[in-house]
Amino acid sequence: MIGEQYEDADPSEIDLADPRPHAERDLTALWRRLREKEPLHWQPPRGARPGFWVLTRYHDVSAAYRDTQRFRSDRGNVLDTLLNGGDSAAGMMLPLMDGPHHTALRGTLMKAFSPRALSGVVDSIRTASRELVTEFLERGRCDFASDIAGLLPLRAICDLLDVPPLDRRRLLDMTSSALGSHSDDALRRNAWVSRGEILLYFSDLAARRRESPGDDIVSLLTQCTVHGRRLTDEEVIFNCYSLMLGGDETTRLALVGGVAALLDAPAQWDAFRSGRITTETAVEEVLRWTTPTLHAGRTAGADIALHGRTIKKGDIVTLWNASANRDGDVFTDPDRLLLSRQPNRHLTFAYGTHFCLGAFLARAEIGAVLDDLRRMVGTMEAAGPARRVYSNFLGGLVSLPIAWSG
């Protein structure tokens, strides 16, 4: 389902900012080479575009996540925006903040993402998963990416934001092209338009919730105070955008990638179906294996000496989860899917103060689908070619046709 590996390529010749290597090649060998021989790699400038640092070892990546003073998020956390001078939402969107303001806003939002607050949403997820799997099992085939994985996370995050039902499919189309696409050309053509459309949508929704608040997260953002002041319209809109993309895209890609992995590992599928493997460990391995968020971007807040080199203050630094989650110093047999893997301290949800707000919800969604597959599906096989997302930030499949039966 993925192209050939970069076995002997010079890492400096591979542009990690280009979506094509991530979509068209297997980078396993490249990550291994960087971890072993050049754990702090410099990606040189290309044309007018600046260069950036690449961290690939698990312990380096996790340490950078913890150190928000030296590895800062407040200029941007995605490579593309950092390469273009910084994110326009810096200092306003939760993932693009550090320090006391981040702590205060995160504390407010955590109330809406606690297991107790999400109990009703989790019940709804289980019902929706069961209905979707039942419907498409009866048909005998589906595109798992669009028919099941594309709908379940969308339903959950839209319930939390109280997005009207008629708007949800349109939002899915917008989020699917905002950070990635089915082709490199489509990504370049549609991404900025889709991001703008999402922001405009939430601008209108937030204005309505300021006037008539409810019990949803958009209303929470419009009504809450942080350090004694209300959030601005821009802060509300940018945080809705972040929650929408984070809650929909990454879980969707993990679900699709998990099923694709089971198709490629029939022994693991059989062991899971038989009950020899728990849903809890299977969920964690799916998250490690798929790693939907390939990297996180940071800006050096000071000169940093690491591995005999110096990262200069202001340099762009990328933390590659996709490599860290395959680090053989942390994970035994890291390039094999092992649904019973324990411990499994993957970095799919990041680490430290920027640990994913929606981790509990994502685990609940993946667990619900895996439980339904275990209980209801007998046979499952590929029914056509899978297609990967074109992105340097998101990794996974945008299409996975399967044939299955109960």
Secondary structure as GFF3:
##gff-version 3
##sequence-region A 1 406
A	DSSP	three_ten_helix	11	13	.	.	.	ID=ss1
A	DSSP	alpha_helix	19	24	.	.	.	ID=ss2
A	DSSP	alpha_helix	28	37	.	.	.	ID=ss3
A	DSSP	beta_strand	40	43	.	.	.	ID=ss4
A	DSSP	beta_strand	52	55	.	.	.	ID=ss5
A	DSSP	alpha_helix	58	66	.	.	.	ID=ss6
A	DSSP	beta_strand	71	72	.	.	.	ID=ss7
A	DSSP	alpha_helix	79	83	.	.	.	ID=ss8
A	DSSP	three_ten_helix	94	96	.	.	.	ID=ss9
A	DSSP	alpha_helix	100	110	.	.	.	ID=ss10
A	DSSP	three_ten_helix	111	113	.	.	.	ID=ss11
A	DSSP	alpha_helix	119	139	.	.	.	ID=ss12
A	DSSP	beta_strand	141	143	.	.	.	ID=ss13
A	DSSP	alpha_helix	144	144	.	.	.	ID=ss14
A	DSSP	pi_helix	145	149	.	.	.	ID=ss15
A	DSSP	alpha_helix	152	161	.	.	.	ID=ss16
A	DSSP	three_ten_helix	165	167	.	.	.	ID=ss17
A	DSSP	alpha_helix	168	178	.	.	.	ID=ss18
A	DSSP	alpha_helix	184	211	.	.	.	ID=ss19
A	DSSP	alpha_helix	217	223	.	.	.	ID=ss20
A	DSSP	beta_strand	225	226	.	.	.	ID=ss21
A	DSSP	beta_strand	229	230	.	.	.	ID=ss22
A	DSSP	alpha_helix	233	264	.	.	.	ID=ss23
A	DSSP	alpha_helix	266	273	.	.	.	ID=ss24
A	DSSP	alpha_helix	279	290	.	.	.	ID=ss25
A	DSSP	beta_strand	295	300	.	.	.	ID=ss26
A	DSSP	beta_strand	304	306	.	.	.	ID=ss27
A	DSSP	beta_strand	309	311	.	.	.	ID=ss28
A	DSSP	beta_strand	316	320	.	.	.	ID=ss29
A	DSSP	alpha_helix	321	324	.	.	.	ID=ss30
A	DSSP	three_ten_helix	352	354	.	.	.	ID=ss31
A	DSSP	alpha_helix	359	376	.	.	.	ID=ss32
A	DSSP	beta_strand	379	382	.	.	.	ID=ss33
A	DSSP	beta_strand	387	388	.	.	.	ID=ss34
A	DSSP	beta_strand	397	399	.	.	.	ID=ss35
A	DSSP	beta_strand	401	405	.	.	.	ID=ss36
###
